[in-house]
Amino acid sequence: AFTVGVLALQGAFNEHTQLLRSAAQFHPATQFTFLEVRTAAQLASCDALVIPGGESTTISLIAERCNLLEPLRDFVKVQRKPTWGTCAGLILLAESANRTKAGGQELIGGLDVRVNRNHFGRQTESFQADLDLKFLGAEGGKADPFRAIFIRAPIVETLLKASDGAQEDEAQKPETVIAPSKDVAEGIDPSIKQQPVEILGTVQGRTAAVKGQDSATNNEAGDIVAVRQGNVFGTSFHPELTGDARIHAWWLGEAVRTLEGRKSS
Ligand code: GLN
């Protein structure tokens, strides 16, 4: 049996739990327990975790106040348990984020990327787009488009070098916050190595439409809105606000595969 937590400090955690429950039906052979996580003890009982969308500054401040920041960093970066962040959750899982007021926000980190918060503009510039997400296609086949909802969404602006993380170059940039480095502790399975960042989804042709855009992205290739690095998965958009459980079902399957692979090796 697997316990999958949803960080329930603020934001769309309830929607995630609902959709995870529907997604579990795609894995009839596996028994899942879903748990709203508000304490370090609850987190410790989880095999995998979802960090929902909402407001990343708020989630980060509450996590700090509940003494959850360090346990979360440990969960993601030392134990390397499967973790998925959507929107604000993606921001928190990045090693570097911009447009962050000084002292206002701490990151968990885990993804060697820099995110640009509120990339597409304000709430009124929220939009939906059909994404071609190859990983949803069965055995290399084409998947139906995924209707993605973007609400004050971040994008992945830069992939950072895993070796030096965000620590050096990124710290020089104004309005930038970086996640503190976390050394892999002794006693952790050394076969759990850090992987490169994979780009799993892009959205085309949005940046140009936004006035006052100050972020240089390669718009021809599209803006990066879904990435994975080893145990950490992030999406800019909100699959939990749709009725489409395909990404949840895929992620549960990947999480189970990762965890079972570790047990047997
Ligand atoms: N813009 C928000 C932030 O920076 C994220 C928005 C969302 O999660 N829908 O936290």
Residues whose N, C-alpha, C, O or C-beta is under 5 A from the ligand:
A	BS01	LIG	G53 G54 E55 S56 T57 T86 C87 A88 R117 N118 I151 R152
